[in-house]
Amino acid sequence: MTLIKSISGIRGTIGGHTGDTLNPLDIVKFTTAYAMFIRKSRGAACVGKIVVGRDARISGDMVRCVVCGTLLGAGFDVIDIGFATTPTTELAVRMAEADGGIIITASHNPRQWNALKLLNSEGEFLSKADGNEVLALADSEDFVYADVDSLGHYMYDDTFNRKHIEAVLGLKLVDVKAVRKAHFRVCVDTINSVGGIILPELLKELGVEYEILNGTPDGDFAHNPEPLEKNLGGIMERMRGGGFDLGIVVDPDVDRLAFICEDGRMFGEEYTLVSVADYVLSHTPGNTVSNLSSTRALRDVTERHGGRYTASAVGEVNVTTKMKEVGAVIGGEGNGGVIYPESHYGRDALVGIALFLSSLAQKGCKVSELRATFPDYYIAKNRIDLTPTTDIDAILAKVKQMYADQQVNDIDGVKIDFPDKWVHLRKSNTEPIIRVYSEAATMEAADALGKQIMDVVKTFM
């Protein structure tokens, strides 16, 4: 079964039986539930308008047609913004003063997957409570559609890519003049999706010379689309050939961002947020937030600038909620997701690129030299396979008790902070497994810590 329903939306592989995969009938059901939720939650404030954007996946047009038709049938006007990044769609909701938005993207999942990501009227992901209400409405199937005189109206508007770029260029800390003066030359892997449409336009405005790899937005991904080192041999080899100041990699919906040094070495996915935060904090002192599974380097950089670092539960909505609580000036996730409130509360690779280039231009250094200014940490990622009947909560409670003499955070699984390293155990929302992330000064030490804790867990099984 590959149909996964969660508080953040619905995702799955295309085709197959209803209830098992992502198919037209399930798309109709979930879209209807979302429309009913929006109308109910917005009440008198509801203007009856939803933004729809999509990445370049092969199945995207089919899903778009079903989503738009369902929204029209539910009595909502649809603003179809066409090929658009996730952050572009988030901004479009606010700019259009819409009631919500649906992003058609499976993010970094392979080509056979697609998904619906759901937004509120602020262009932000639904809260856990709101997401659960949508799921309950979908399960009830107690749907009501509009009569012939109350059907919604369809409008296509592809101007939001340009509006997004203009918004990025208008940010105070985006130093357009310095970036243009630096005459950067970059290589960009846009993995056959919407990054190939919008990033060239952004780079042109910044005066950056670029070469695009995998730029045709046809959804036929040239490699695994998750921006991890093991998937990026092509651009890393191109960088090693010389002639570029920076390598840039995004995922299919352009909310995750990874950099490659001028010599072809990975800058480090975890260090995307660290480097951007360092630049922001040098100009705007304040607090930061990332999730529990992100590198300790953000804490170190934040404290170096006199700010306070706070960890949130895993998940973008949890990060943004905590950012608002502590008044964070920058935050995000260690997977390359930069959230800059001056722009909006959502991961945005365009914002990350513009701020990183501004930092690089102002410092006048190479990318590898910039990376060397940050503390070195390495994260090992392991997993423990369990049976569906295993009481994961009971296991985690025993681990917490065993390490009670250490600093323990249990807002999302159990994270044990040792003086010079940490390990985070959390149960998967989709599989009977415990994810075990650990960080230390070397990869060997990080992996050894993870395996040590895994051995402890197995004694409780």
Order of alpha helices (4+ residues) and beta strands (2+ residues): beta-beta-alpha-beta-alpha-beta-alpha-beta-beta-alpha-beta-alpha-alpha-beta-alpha-beta-alpha-beta-beta-alpha-beta-alpha-beta-alpha-beta-beta-alpha-alpha-beta-alpha-beta-beta-beta-beta-alpha
